[in-house]
Amino acid sequence: MRPLMILGIVLVIAGIVALVVPYIVVTDTKQVLDLGPLSVEAKEQRVIPIPAVAGIVAVVAGLACVFMGRRRA
């Protein structure tokens, strides 16, 4: 396979995943207090939204790469 086609397939798959999964949850662990043997940690969850436009653009760009890769073959 040509590199352009591989890139296109990866972009299409990533775009479809971005359309199916609306957000990513990231958990951060921070050390709040450390007094010798006593340690207190806090976990904070952040939600990172994935815009639908990004998924659509990735799918369209991936299809364009696949089309251009097939055309050159």
VMD Tcl script that draws the C-alpha trace (Angstrom):
set ca {
  {0.00 0.00 0.00}
  {1.09 3.52 -0.61}
  {1.77 5.80 2.37}
  {-0.95 8.23 1.27}
  {-3.56 5.46 1.32}
  {-2.43 4.31 4.76}
  {-2.67 7.87 6.05}
  {-6.15 8.15 4.55}
  {-7.35 4.94 6.18}
  {-5.98 6.06 9.57}
  {-7.71 9.44 9.21}
  {-11.03 7.82 8.29}
  {-10.87 5.48 11.30}
  {-9.87 8.33 13.64}
  {-12.69 10.49 12.28}
  {-15.28 7.77 12.82}
  {-14.02 7.22 16.38}
  {-14.20 10.98 17.00}
  {-17.82 11.01 15.83}
  {-18.78 8.02 18.00}
  {-16.94 9.10 21.19}
  {-18.03 12.66 22.06}
  {-15.39 13.28 24.76}
  {-12.26 11.94 26.46}
  {-11.98 11.73 30.26}
  {-8.51 12.35 31.75}
  {-7.78 11.73 35.44}
  {-5.00 13.71 37.12}
  {-3.59 12.71 40.51}
  {-2.14 15.55 42.57}
  {-0.36 15.29 45.89}
  {-2.09 17.72 48.25}
  {-0.30 17.01 51.55}
  {2.92 15.20 52.43}
  {3.85 15.08 56.12}
  {6.29 12.22 56.62}
  {4.33 8.95 56.55}
  {1.05 10.83 55.94}
  {0.28 11.53 52.32}
  {-2.95 12.89 50.87}
  {-3.69 12.78 47.16}
  {-6.56 14.26 45.19}
  {-7.87 12.90 41.91}
  {-9.32 15.38 39.46}
  {-11.18 14.36 36.33}
  {-11.18 16.58 33.28}
  {-13.49 16.12 30.32}
  {-12.02 17.05 26.94}
  {-14.76 17.39 24.32}
  {-14.14 16.31 20.73}
  {-15.97 18.61 18.31}
  {-18.07 16.84 15.68}
  {-16.55 19.12 13.06}
  {-13.11 17.62 13.77}
  {-14.44 14.12 13.12}
  {-16.12 15.17 9.89}
  {-12.98 16.96 8.68}
  {-10.86 13.90 9.48}
  {-13.19 11.59 7.55}
  {-13.31 13.90 4.52}
  {-9.52 14.39 4.54}
  {-9.01 10.64 4.89}
  {-11.30 9.88 1.97}
  {-9.45 12.48 -0.11}
  {-6.11 10.85 0.76}
  {-7.43 7.39 -0.14}
  {-8.80 8.72 -3.43}
  {-5.53 10.46 -4.30}
  {-3.53 7.36 -3.32}
  {-5.62 5.12 -5.56}
  {-5.44 7.59 -8.42}
  {-1.62 7.59 -8.41}
  {-1.38 3.79 -8.29}
}
mol new
graphics top color blue
foreach p $ca { graphics top sphere $p radius 0.5 }
foreach p [lrange $ca 0 end-1] q [lrange $ca 1 end] { graphics top cylinder $p $q radius 0.2 }
display resetview
